[in-house]
Amino acid sequence: MPIFDAARSPRLEAIRHENVRAAALNIGEVLSELKDEFPRVTASKIRFLEDRGLIIPQRTSAGYRKYSASDVSRLRFILSVQRDQYLPLKVIKDHLDAIDRGEAPAALPGGAPTAPQAVNSDMVEAVDRHSRPVSLAELQGLTGASEELVHELVNFGLVEPESGKFDAHCVRVTKSAVDLSNHGIEPRHLRQFRTAAEREFSLIESIIGADLKKPEVSARARATEEAQEISRQCLELHEALVQRAISQLDR
C-alpha cells in the first residue's frame, strides 16, 4: 500500500501554491518555497540569476525584493533545467527571452519542458504600478516591438533604460511607437514629441519651482499634484487644437 506523502498531497500542494499567489514573497520566503525541491539553492544563487537577467523581481519603495508567483514558477523552471539538463544559463536565458517576446521557441536540449509564460497580467499590473522594470525581451513581449524599433527609440532619446531595464513610461512610449509604426510613422519622426514634452515640462517647472525649493515634504507633494493637473490640462489643449485642425479636412 503506498505511503501517504503529505508534502506531495495534491490538496496541500494546491493550498501551498495558492498562498504563494496571495502575496509577494521576500527572498527568505522564496527559499522556503524551493528548499524541498532544490535544497542547495541559496539567496546568493537567486541574486546571481537576477544579475544575469533571468529573473526580475519587484522592488518595494525601500528597495527590497518581492517575488510573485510567476517569479517563483520561473525560478523553478531555471533551477530544474540547470539541475536535470545541465544547460548553461545563456541557453536558458535565450529560451526565456523568446517566450517573454511571445514566441514559441524550440524545445530545449534534453526534452526540457517549455517555461511558463512570463508576460502575464501580474507582470503588467506590476509595471503599471511603476514597481517592476522589465528587460528588453519582456518589453518586446508586452508591446510587440521589434528589437530594432526599441534600439531606435533609445537612440533618439524617446526611452531611457536604466541598467538595461525599462520602466512603465518606457513601456507606454514603446507601445505608442508600435501603434504609430502601423501608419508608417518611424521613431525618427517622434523626436518632435520629445522636444514638445521637454518644453512643456520646462513651463510646468517654472510654475511649480518655488514649491520644489521648499524643504517641506508637503510642499513637494503639492508641487507634484499641481504639475500633474497642469500636464492634464496641456494634453486637453493639445488634443483640442489637433482635433480642430482635423475637423477642417472634410470641409
ROPA-910302 format. One record per residue (C-alpha): residue number from 1; residue in three letters; x negated, y negated, z negated. Coordinates in Angstrom, 2 decimals. Each point is the difference from the previous one (the first is absolute). Layout:
REM residues N
n: NUM&res: ALA&c1: X&c2: Y&c3: Z
...
***
This chain:
REM residues 251
n: 1&res: MET&c1: 0.00&c2: 0.00&c3: 0.00
n: 2&res: PRO&c1: -1.51&c2: -3.39&c3: 0.98
n: 3&res: ILE&c1: -1.17&c2: -2.15&c3: -2.87
n: 4&res: PHE&c1: 1.86&c2: -3.33&c3: -0.22
n: 5&res: ASP&c1: -2.45&c2: -2.82&c3: 0.62
n: 6&res: ALA&c1: 1.43&c2: -3.21&c3: -1.49
n: 7&res: ALA&c1: -2.58&c2: -2.11&c3: 1.77
n: 8&res: ARG&c1: 1.24&c2: 1.32&c3: 3.36
n: 9&res: SER&c1: 3.73&c2: -0.07&c3: -0.79
n: 10&res: PRO&c1: 1.76&c2: -1.68&c3: 2.94
n: 11&res: ARG&c1: 2.30&c2: -1.85&c3: -2.38
n: 12&res: LEU&c1: -2.86&c2: -1.30&c3: -2.15
n: 13&res: GLU&c1: -2.01&c2: -0.82&c3: 3.11
n: 14&res: ALA&c1: 2.92&c2: -2.03&c3: 1.36
n: 15&res: ILE&c1: 0.36&c2: -1.87&c3: -3.30
n: 16&res: ARG&c1: -3.72&c2: -0.69&c3: -0.08
n: 17&res: HIS&c1: 0.01&c2: -1.46&c3: 3.50
n: 18&res: GLU&c1: 3.13&c2: -2.02&c3: -0.81
n: 19&res: ASN&c1: -1.86&c2: -1.53&c3: -2.92
n: 20&res: VAL&c1: -2.84&c2: -0.95&c3: 2.31
n: 21&res: ARG&c1: 2.44&c2: -1.73&c3: 2.34
n: 22&res: ALA&c1: 1.67&c2: -1.85&c3: -2.83
n: 23&res: ALA&c1: -2.94&c2: -2.29&c3: -0.80
n: 24&res: ALA&c1: -3.43&c2: -0.92&c3: 1.25
n: 25&res: LEU&c1: -2.79&c2: 1.80&c3: -1.84
n: 26&res: ASN&c1: -3.35&c2: -1.16&c3: -1.29
n: 27&res: ILE&c1: -3.09&c2: 1.98&c3: 0.90
n: 28&res: GLY&c1: 0.08&c2: 2.03&c3: -3.23
n: 29&res: GLU&c1: 3.57&c2: 1.09&c3: 0.70
n: 30&res: VAL&c1: -0.97&c2: 0.93&c3: 3.56
n: 31&res: LEU&c1: -2.80&c2: 2.20&c3: -1.35
n: 32&res: SER&c1: 2.53&c2: 1.71&c3: -2.28
n: 33&res: GLU&c1: 2.21&c2: 0.66&c3: 3.02
n: 34&res: LEU&c1: -2.88&c2: 1.53&c3: 1.97
n: 35&res: LYS&c1: -2.01&c2: 1.82&c3: -2.68
n: 36&res: ASP&c1: 1.80&c2: 3.37&c3: 0.25
n: 37&res: GLU&c1: -0.58&c2: 0.24&c3: 3.74
n: 38&res: PHE&c1: -3.31&c2: -1.88&c3: 0.13
n: 39&res: PRO&c1: -1.70&c2: 0.39&c3: -3.41
n: 40&res: ARG&c1: -3.27&c2: -1.57&c3: 1.20
n: 41&res: VAL&c1: 1.50&c2: -3.25&c3: 1.31
n: 42&res: THR&c1: -1.12&c2: -3.13&c3: -1.86
n: 43&res: ALA&c1: 0.84&c2: -3.70&c3: -0.06
n: 44&res: SER&c1: -3.31&c2: -0.65&c3: 1.76
n: 45&res: LYS&c1: 1.01&c2: 2.37&c3: 2.78
n: 46&res: ILE&c1: 3.33&c2: -1.80&c3: 0.53
n: 47&res: ARG&c1: -1.73&c2: -3.39&c3: 0.03
n: 48&res: PHE&c1: -2.53&c2: 1.38&c3: 2.50
n: 49&res: LEU&c1: 2.86&c2: 1.03&c3: 2.31
n: 50&res: GLU&c1: 1.42&c2: -3.52&c3: -0.39
n: 51&res: ASP&c1: -3.38&c2: -1.55&c3: 0.89
n: 52&res: ARG&c1: -0.04&c2: 2.13&c3: 3.16
n: 53&res: GLY&c1: 3.47&c2: -1.26&c3: 0.97
n: 54&res: LEU&c1: 1.83&c2: 3.32&c3: -0.33
n: 55&res: ILE&c1: 2.41&c2: -1.32&c3: -2.61
n: 56&res: ILE&c1: 1.09&c2: -3.54&c3: -0.91
n: 57&res: PRO&c1: 1.80&c2: -0.19&c3: -3.37
n: 58&res: GLN&c1: 2.04&c2: -2.99&c3: -1.05
n: 59&res: ARG&c1: -1.54&c2: -2.54&c3: -2.36
n: 60&res: THR&c1: 1.64&c2: -1.74&c3: -2.92
n: 61&res: SER&c1: -0.41&c2: -3.75&c3: -0.48
n: 62&res: ALA&c1: -2.84&c2: 0.86&c3: -2.40
n: 63&res: GLY&c1: -1.72&c2: 2.11&c3: 2.66
n: 64&res: TYR&c1: 0.80&c2: 3.44&c3: -1.43
n: 65&res: ARG&c1: 0.69&c2: 2.83&c3: 2.45
n: 66&res: LYS&c1: 3.49&c2: 1.47&c3: 0.20
n: 67&res: TYR&c1: 0.69&c2: 3.17&c3: 2.00
n: 68&res: SER&c1: 3.35&c2: 0.83&c3: 1.62
n: 69&res: ALA&c1: 1.41&c2: 3.44&c3: 0.74
n: 70&res: SER&c1: -1.24&c2: -0.41&c3: 3.59
n: 71&res: ASP&c1: -3.51&c2: -0.72&c3: -1.29
n: 72&res: VAL&c1: 0.03&c2: 3.16&c3: -2.14
n: 73&res: SER&c1: 1.27&c2: 2.05&c3: 2.95
n: 74&res: ARG&c1: -2.74&c2: -1.45&c3: 2.19
n: 75&res: LEU&c1: -2.64&c2: 0.81&c3: -2.62
n: 76&res: ARG&c1: 1.24&c2: 3.61&c3: -0.18
n: 77&res: PHE&c1: -0.37&c2: 0.32&c3: 3.74
n: 78&res: ILE&c1: -3.51&c2: -1.48&c3: 0.06
n: 79&res: LEU&c1: -1.23&c2: 2.13&c3: -2.89
n: 80&res: SER&c1: 1.62&c2: 3.14&c3: 1.45
n: 81&res: VAL&c1: -1.62&c2: -0.22&c3: 3.43
n: 82&res: GLN&c1: -3.33&c2: -0.94&c3: -1.57
n: 83&res: ARG&c1: 0.13&c2: 3.03&c3: -2.29
n: 84&res: ASP&c1: 1.55&c2: 2.56&c3: 2.35
n: 85&res: GLN&c1: -1.33&c2: -1.09&c3: 3.40
n: 86&res: TYR&c1: -3.28&c2: -1.70&c3: -0.99
n: 87&res: LEU&c1: 0.84&c2: -2.87&c3: 2.33
n: 88&res: PRO&c1: -2.06&c2: -3.22&c3: -0.06
n: 89&res: LEU&c1: 1.75&c2: -3.14&c3: -1.17
n: 90&res: LYS&c1: -0.36&c2: -1.65&c3: 3.41
n: 91&res: VAL&c1: 2.04&c2: 2.75&c3: 1.64
n: 92&res: ILE&c1: 2.66&c2: -0.24&c3: -2.72
n: 93&res: LYS&c1: 0.11&c2: -3.79&c3: 0.23
n: 94&res: ASP&c1: 0.33&c2: 0.03&c3: 3.79
n: 95&res: HIS&c1: 2.88&c2: 2.46&c3: -0.36
n: 96&res: LEU&c1: 1.75&c2: -2.14&c3: -2.63
n: 97&res: ASP&c1: -0.59&c2: -3.19&c3: 1.98
n: 98&res: ALA&c1: 1.71&c2: 1.55&c3: 3.01
n: 99&res: ILE&c1: 3.01&c2: 0.92&c3: -2.15
n: 100&res: ASP&c1: 0.04&c2: -3.50&c3: -1.53
n: 101&res: ARG&c1: 0.26&c2: -1.36&c3: 3.56
n: 102&res: GLY&c1: 3.06&c2: 2.18&c3: 0.55
n: 103&res: GLU&c1: -1.78&c2: 2.46&c3: 2.28
n: 104&res: ALA&c1: 0.15&c2: 3.79&c3: -0.08
n: 105&res: PRO&c1: -3.66&c2: 1.06&c3: -0.16
n: 106&res: ALA&c1: -1.24&c2: 3.45&c3: 0.86
n: 107&res: ALA&c1: -0.22&c2: 2.51&c3: -2.84
n: 108&res: LEU&c1: -3.11&c2: -0.19&c3: -2.11
n: 109&res: PRO&c1: -2.64&c2: 2.74&c3: 0.35
n: 110&res: GLY&c1: 0.83&c2: 3.13&c3: -1.94
n: 111&res: GLY&c1: 3.75&c2: -0.46&c3: 0.33
n: 112&res: ALA&c1: 0.30&c2: -2.62&c3: -2.76
n: 113&res: PRO&c1: 3.51&c2: -1.39&c3: -0.35
n: 114&res: THR&c1: 0.99&c2: -3.36&c3: 1.39
n: 115&res: ALA&c1: -0.24&c2: -2.73&c3: -2.62
n: 116&res: PRO&c1: 3.15&c2: -1.63&c3: -1.37
n: 117&res: GLN&c1: 1.05&c2: -3.18&c3: 1.78
n: 118&res: ALA&c1: -1.74&c2: -2.91&c3: -1.72
n: 119&res: VAL&c1: 2.02&c2: -2.82&c3: 1.53
n: 120&res: ASN&c1: 3.32&c2: 0.18&c3: -1.83
n: 121&res: SER&c1: 2.54&c2: -2.17&c3: -1.78
n: 122&res: ASP&c1: -1.99&c2: 0.06&c3: -3.25
n: 123&res: MET&c1: -3.01&c2: -1.45&c3: 1.75
n: 124&res: VAL&c1: 2.03&c2: -2.59&c3: 1.90
n: 125&res: GLU&c1: 1.62&c2: -1.14&c3: -3.25
n: 126&res: ALA&c1: -3.39&c2: -0.26&c3: -1.67
n: 127&res: VAL&c1: -1.35&c2: -2.05&c3: 2.91
n: 128&res: ASP&c1: 3.03&c2: -2.32&c3: -0.16
n: 129&res: ARG&c1: -0.73&c2: -0.61&c3: -3.69
n: 130&res: HIS&c1: -3.51&c2: -1.09&c3: 1.01
n: 131&res: SER&c1: -1.38&c2: 2.66&c3: -2.34
n: 132&res: ARG&c1: -1.48&c2: 2.42&c3: 2.48
n: 133&res: PRO&c1: -2.40&c2: -0.96&c3: 2.78
n: 134&res: VAL&c1: -0.18&c2: 2.48&c3: 2.86
n: 135&res: SER&c1: -2.73&c2: 1.44&c3: 2.19
n: 136&res: LEU&c1: -0.27&c2: -0.60&c3: 3.73
n: 137&res: ALA&c1: 1.61&c2: 3.36&c3: 0.74
n: 138&res: GLU&c1: 2.88&c2: -0.70&c3: -2.38
n: 139&res: LEU&c1: 0.46&c2: -3.47&c3: 1.53
n: 140&res: GLN&c1: 0.30&c2: 1.64&c3: 3.41
n: 141&res: GLY&c1: 2.51&c2: 2.51&c3: -1.33
n: 142&res: LEU&c1: 2.13&c2: -2.71&c3: -1.61
n: 143&res: THR&c1: 0.04&c2: -2.35&c3: 3.00
n: 144&res: GLY&c1: -0.64&c2: 2.13&c3: 3.09
n: 145&res: ALA&c1: -3.02&c2: -2.17&c3: 0.85
n: 146&res: SER&c1: -2.92&c2: 1.34&c3: 1.98
n: 147&res: GLU&c1: -3.47&c2: -0.26&c3: -1.52
n: 148&res: GLU&c1: -0.94&c2: -2.41&c3: 2.81
n: 149&res: LEU&c1: 2.91&c2: -2.32&c3: -0.86
n: 150&res: VAL&c1: -0.96&c2: -0.07&c3: -3.69
n: 151&res: HIS&c1: -3.62&c2: -0.82&c3: 0.87
n: 152&res: GLU&c1: 1.18&c2: -2.87&c3: 2.21
n: 153&res: LEU&c1: 2.16&c2: -1.36&c3: -2.80
n: 154&res: VAL&c1: -3.00&c2: 0.13&c3: -2.32
n: 155&res: ASN&c1: -2.27&c2: -1.67&c3: 2.57
n: 156&res: PHE&c1: 2.47&c2: -2.85&c3: 0.50
n: 157&res: GLY&c1: 0.38&c2: -0.49&c3: -3.75
n: 158&res: LEU&c1: 3.65&c2: 0.99&c3: -0.09
n: 159&res: VAL&c1: -0.57&c2: 2.79&c3: -2.53
n: 160&res: GLU&c1: -2.81&c2: 0.06&c3: -2.52
n: 161&res: PRO&c1: -0.76&c2: 3.40&c3: -1.55
n: 162&res: GLU&c1: -1.77&c2: 0.11&c3: -3.33
n: 163&res: SER&c1: -2.49&c2: 2.82&c3: -0.48
n: 164&res: GLY&c1: 1.60&c2: 1.76&c3: 2.98
n: 165&res: LYS&c1: 3.54&c2: -0.13&c3: -1.49
n: 166&res: PHE&c1: 3.03&c2: -1.95&c3: 1.25
n: 167&res: ASP&c1: 2.55&c2: -1.66&c3: -2.28
n: 168&res: ALA&c1: 3.75&c2: -0.52&c3: 0.51
n: 169&res: HIS&c1: -0.54&c2: -3.21&c3: 1.93
n: 170&res: CYS&c1: -2.28&c2: 1.81&c3: 2.45
n: 171&res: VAL&c1: 2.68&c2: 2.65&c3: 0.47
n: 172&res: ARG&c1: 2.63&c2: -2.64&c3: 0.82
n: 173&res: VAL&c1: -2.28&c2: -1.83&c3: 2.44
n: 174&res: THR&c1: -0.98&c2: 3.24&c3: 1.72
n: 175&res: LYS&c1: 3.62&c2: 1.15&c3: 0.33
n: 176&res: SER&c1: 0.93&c2: -3.36&c3: 1.54
n: 177&res: ALA&c1: -2.95&c2: 0.24&c3: 2.38
n: 178&res: VAL&c1: 1.12&c2: 3.49&c3: 1.10
n: 179&res: ASP&c1: 3.54&c2: -1.24&c3: 0.66
n: 180&res: LEU&c1: -1.28&c2: -3.02&c3: 1.95
n: 181&res: SER&c1: -2.38&c2: 2.17&c3: 2.04
n: 182&res: ASN&c1: 3.10&c2: 1.67&c3: 1.46
n: 183&res: HIS&c1: 0.71&c2: -3.37&c3: 1.64
n: 184&res: GLY&c1: -3.52&c2: -0.35&c3: 1.36
n: 185&res: ILE&c1: -1.19&c2: -2.29&c3: -2.80
n: 186&res: GLU&c1: -3.58&c2: 0.84&c3: -0.96
n: 187&res: PRO&c1: -1.88&c2: -0.79&c3: -3.23
n: 188&res: ARG&c1: -1.91&c2: -2.81&c3: 1.73
n: 189&res: HIS&c1: 3.32&c2: -1.72&c3: 0.61
n: 190&res: LEU&c1: 0.76&c2: 0.12&c3: -3.73
n: 191&res: ARG&c1: -2.88&c2: -2.24&c3: -1.10
n: 192&res: GLN&c1: 2.30&c2: -3.02&c3: 0.26
n: 193&res: PHE&c1: 2.17&c2: 1.54&c3: -2.73
n: 194&res: ARG&c1: -3.01&c2: 0.24&c3: -2.29
n: 195&res: THR&c1: -0.86&c2: -3.63&c3: 0.73
n: 196&res: ALA&c1: 3.58&c2: -1.10&c3: -0.67
n: 197&res: ALA&c1: 0.09&c2: 2.01&c3: -3.23
n: 198&res: GLU&c1: -3.24&c2: -1.62&c3: -1.20
n: 199&res: ARG&c1: 1.38&c2: -3.47&c3: 0.72
n: 200&res: GLU&c1: 3.24&c2: 0.83&c3: -1.79
n: 201&res: PHE&c1: -1.91&c2: 1.27&c3: -3.03
n: 202&res: SER&c1: -2.14&c2: -3.16&c3: -0.04
n: 203&res: LEU&c1: 3.20&c2: -2.05&c3: -0.13
n: 204&res: ILE&c1: 1.40&c2: 2.13&c3: -2.84
n: 205&res: GLU&c1: -3.29&c2: -0.15&c3: -1.90
n: 206&res: SER&c1: -0.04&c2: -3.79&c3: 0.22
n: 207&res: ILE&c1: 3.46&c2: -0.10&c3: -1.60
n: 208&res: ILE&c1: -0.63&c2: 2.44&c3: -2.85
n: 209&res: GLY&c1: -3.67&c2: -0.85&c3: -0.53
n: 210&res: ALA&c1: 0.57&c2: -1.98&c3: -3.21
n: 211&res: ASP&c1: 1.67&c2: 2.96&c3: -1.74
n: 212&res: LEU&c1: -2.69&c2: 2.39&c3: 1.23
n: 213&res: LYS&c1: -2.64&c2: -2.07&c3: -1.80
n: 214&res: LYS&c1: 1.79&c2: 0.21&c3: -3.35
n: 215&res: PRO&c1: -1.29&c2: 2.68&c3: -2.41
n: 216&res: GLU&c1: 3.45&c2: 1.07&c3: -1.20
n: 217&res: VAL&c1: 1.26&c2: 3.32&c3: 1.35
n: 218&res: SER&c1: 3.49&c2: -1.48&c3: 0.31
n: 219&res: ALA&c1: -1.30&c2: -2.72&c3: 2.31
n: 220&res: ARG&c1: -1.56&c2: 2.51&c3: 2.39
n: 221&res: ALA&c1: 3.14&c2: 2.12&c3: -0.07
n: 222&res: ARG&c1: 2.07&c2: -3.09&c3: 0.79
n: 223&res: ALA&c1: -2.38&c2: -0.87&c3: 2.85
n: 224&res: THR&c1: 0.27&c2: 3.50&c3: 1.45
n: 225&res: GLU&c1: 3.77&c2: -0.07&c3: -0.16
n: 226&res: GLU&c1: 0.10&c2: -3.41&c3: 1.71
n: 227&res: ALA&c1: -2.41&c2: 1.24&c3: 2.67
n: 228&res: GLN&c1: 2.31&c2: 2.93&c3: 0.75
n: 229&res: GLU&c1: 3.00&c2: -2.31&c3: 0.31
n: 230&res: ILE&c1: -1.83&c2: -2.43&c3: 2.30
n: 231&res: SER&c1: -1.19&c2: 2.91&c3: 2.14
n: 232&res: ARG&c1: 3.56&c2: 1.32&c3: 0.30
n: 233&res: GLN&c1: 1.27&c2: -3.40&c3: 1.09
n: 234&res: CYS&c1: -2.84&c2: -0.37&c3: 2.52
n: 235&res: LEU&c1: 0.90&c2: 3.37&c3: 1.50
n: 236&res: GLU&c1: 3.65&c2: -1.04&c3: 0.29
n: 237&res: LEU&c1: -1.02&c2: -3.22&c3: 1.75
n: 238&res: HIS&c1: -2.29&c2: 1.90&c3: 2.36
n: 239&res: GLU&c1: 2.74&c2: 2.48&c3: 0.91
n: 240&res: ALA&c1: 2.51&c2: -2.82&c3: 0.56
n: 241&res: LEU&c1: -2.37&c2: -1.82&c3: 2.37
n: 242&res: VAL&c1: -0.79&c2: 3.16&c3: 1.97
n: 243&res: GLN&c1: 3.67&c2: 0.99&c3: 0.20
n: 244&res: ARG&c1: 0.89&c2: -3.49&c3: 1.23
n: 245&res: ALA&c1: -2.53&c2: 0.34&c3: 2.80
n: 246&res: ILE&c1: 1.29&c2: 3.48&c3: 0.92
n: 247&res: SER&c1: 3.55&c2: -1.30&c3: 0.11
n: 248&res: GLN&c1: -1.00&c2: -2.24&c3: 2.89
n: 249&res: LEU&c1: -0.88&c2: 3.00&c3: 2.19
n: 250&res: ASP&c1: 3.53&c2: 0.77&c3: 1.17
n: 251&res: ARG&c1: 1.09&c2: -3.60&c3: 0.62
***
